[in-house]
Amino acid sequence: AGSFQDAGVIQRAYNLNFPLHTVPASSPQSLAWSAFSVSSPAVVLETAEDRPEAVVVRLYEAHGSTVDAWLQTSLPVKEAMLCDLLEQPAAQGRLPLEQQGVRLSFTPFRLLSVLLVLRQ
């Protein structure tokens, strides 16, 4: 019932096509861990690609809306910047790191690539 956004169609499609795989914990006291989270259900984190000393994260707005979202990570990030599809940093693309993570602004169906430089 309702719109595809209300029904969670995109998330259910990802769950069907890319099911979660579990990894046995090293001990019964191991805590749950997630590398990334996004604050808005309208924003999909499509992929995260390893590079030497960095990670490139690609996200897109999937609901046809204008939205601000927070990208959070448990990785040791020292710098964040927007980059192009060739993973080259964009001019004036530096993003401030805040306690909530990195704030990203999306227009309908916009794709963003974010380069996260990691602390060594």
C-alpha positions as CSV (number, residue, x, y, z in Angstrom):
1,A,0.0,0.0,0.0
2,G,1.2,3.5,-0.7
3,S,4.2,4.7,-2.7
4,F,7.3,2.6,-3.4
5,Q,9.1,4.8,-1.0
6,D,6.6,4.0,1.8
7,A,6.8,0.3,1.0
8,G,10.6,0.2,1.1
9,V,10.8,-1.4,-2.4
10,I,14.4,-0.3,-2.9
11,Q,15.7,-1.8,0.4
12,R,13.7,-5.0,-0.2
13,A,15.2,-5.4,-3.7
14,Y,18.7,-5.0,-2.4
15,N,17.9,-7.5,0.4
16,L,16.7,-10.0,-2.2
17,N,19.5,-9.5,-4.7
18,F,22.4,-9.0,-2.3
19,P,21.6,-11.0,0.9
20,L,23.6,-10.4,4.0
21,H,26.3,-13.0,4.7
22,T,27.1,-13.8,8.3
23,V,30.6,-14.3,9.6
24,P,31.2,-16.3,12.8
25,A,32.3,-14.2,15.7
26,S,35.7,-14.8,17.3
27,S,34.1,-15.0,20.7
28,P,30.6,-15.0,22.2
29,Q,31.2,-11.4,23.5
30,S,31.9,-9.9,20.1
31,L,30.0,-6.8,19.4
32,A,28.0,-6.1,16.2
33,W,30.0,-3.9,13.8
34,S,29.1,-1.9,10.7
35,A,31.6,0.0,8.5
36,F,29.0,2.5,7.2
37,S,25.5,3.8,7.9
38,V,23.4,6.5,6.2
39,S,20.8,8.6,8.0
40,S,18.2,8.8,5.3
41,P,16.2,5.9,3.7
42,A,16.2,7.9,0.5
43,V,19.9,7.6,0.1
44,V,21.5,4.3,-1.0
45,L,25.1,3.4,-0.3
46,E,25.8,1.5,-3.5
47,T,29.4,0.6,-3.1
48,A,32.6,1.2,-1.2
49,E,35.9,0.6,-2.9
50,D,39.3,0.1,-1.3
51,R,42.2,2.2,-2.5
52,P,45.6,2.5,-0.9
53,E,45.1,4.5,2.3
54,A,41.5,5.5,1.3
55,V,38.0,4.3,0.5
56,V,35.7,5.6,-2.2
57,V,32.0,5.5,-1.3
58,R,29.3,5.9,-3.9
59,L,25.8,6.9,-2.9
60,Y,22.7,8.0,-4.7
61,E,19.3,9.5,-3.9
62,A,16.7,6.9,-4.8
63,H,13.3,8.5,-3.9
64,G,13.3,11.5,-6.3
65,S,13.6,13.9,-3.4
66,T,15.9,16.7,-2.1
67,V,17.5,15.5,1.1
68,D,20.5,16.0,3.4
69,A,21.9,12.8,4.8
70,W,24.7,11.9,7.2
71,L,27.3,9.3,6.1
72,Q,28.8,7.7,9.2
73,T,31.6,5.2,9.4
74,S,33.6,3.4,12.1
75,L,36.7,3.6,9.9
76,P,39.5,6.0,11.1
77,V,38.9,8.8,8.6
78,K,41.2,11.8,8.6
79,E,39.8,13.6,5.6
80,A,36.7,13.5,3.4
81,M,36.1,15.0,0.0
82,L,33.8,14.8,-3.0
83,C,35.4,13.2,-6.1
84,D,34.3,12.6,-9.6
85,L,33.5,9.2,-11.2
86,L,37.2,8.8,-12.0
87,E,37.9,9.2,-8.2
88,Q,39.8,12.4,-8.7
89,P,39.1,15.0,-5.9
90,A,36.7,17.8,-6.9
91,A,37.8,21.4,-6.7
92,Q,36.3,22.8,-3.5
93,G,35.1,19.3,-2.6
94,R,36.5,19.1,0.9
95,L,33.8,17.9,3.4
96,P,34.0,18.8,7.1
97,L,34.2,15.8,9.5
98,E,31.6,16.2,12.2
99,Q,30.5,14.1,15.2
100,Q,27.5,12.9,13.2
101,G,29.8,12.0,10.2
102,V,29.9,13.7,6.9
103,R,26.9,15.7,5.8
104,L,25.9,15.2,2.1
105,S,23.2,17.1,0.1
106,F,21.3,15.3,-2.6
107,T,18.9,16.5,-5.3
108,P,16.6,13.9,-6.9
109,F,18.5,10.9,-8.2
110,R,21.9,12.5,-7.7
111,L,25.0,10.3,-7.4
112,L,27.8,11.4,-5.1
113,S,31.3,9.8,-4.8
114,V,33.1,10.5,-1.6
115,L,36.8,9.9,-1.0
116,L,37.6,9.0,2.6
117,V,41.3,9.3,3.4
118,L,42.2,7.0,6.3
119,R,44.6,7.5,9.2
120,Q,47.4,5.1,9.2
